[in-house]
């Protein structure tokens, strides 16, 4: 029997149809493979993001002191953002707390004095280096004593409150030295800066070494009177900004940006004093008038143009470091001389690119 429906003979049309189906299958395979590659790349990127820490702000410890408050003014006026640096100010109550936060790696840098920098280098694993001078104390740091004590020489045998690990030990040592007394002629009582006013009022100590705004609170309460100030040792107590050497190496551009913003705040305050005093005084919990009095009467601000004079080769800070080291070593506050070199960083402020 003859087949009336013979199988079609392969021809051009059938071949094209089969080729088309093959190309479509290839396209699907190609799309699937591409999707897998893209998915794998995204997964790898996500994994790297999960493993890599997010960029963190530059963390700086700061305690109440008029000369440091230009950092908070810079924050309030948006100068850090303008300079392209994210900053977190860790606000603490005393110099000792700032140093401890630095030594525990809770911050990258801190405001303090040469005393705190030297002690931190001597007693911790971190390598604090000074990058900026903020001011020097010209009467703001004081020794305040209870009624009946009028001079430093009358402190012999008395209980003196100082803040552990801070410049208060240096100031007391210099005051005793100037009055012909030795460190061992007084009884040292270690206490937190915030506890000094109460300690003096309650008779736990006979005198304290303190600074604004805490000294202003004692004066207002009438529980202590000034018997010594840094006006008697001019230029010896210098307030600085210090960072760990690793931070300067890895994030030097951010540190320079912070310094630029700080100096911009000083310049802004000079041009806009009323607004600036309001902002900075509120952070310290004192009146604008008290803040301005502390700045004008007891703190000598060091501005952008003063930095080279202090930080340059053979600058003033070199002599301050040497004299501070001498005093601290004499009263047993320093031990390891090998850790005290290279205190001043070679960094210089640069304009933003």
Secondary structure, 3 states (H helix, E strand, C coil): CCCCCCCCCCCHHHHHHHHHHHHHHHHHHHHHHHHHHHHHHHHHHHHHHHHCCCCCCEEEEEECCHHHCHHHHHHHCCHHHHCCCCEEEEEECCHHHHHHHHHCCCCCEEEEEHHHHHHHHHHCCCCEEEEEEEEEECCCCEEEECCCCCCHHHHCCCEEEECCCCCHHHHHHHHHHHCCCCHHHCEEEECCHHHHHHHHHCCCCCEEEECCCHHHHHHHHCCCEEEEEHHHHCCCCEEEEEEEHHHHHHHHHHHHHHHHHHHHHHHHHHHCHHHHHHHHHHHHCCCHHHHHHHHHHHEEECCHHHHHHHHCCCCHHHHHHHHHHHHHHHCCCCCCHHHCCCCECCCCCCCCC
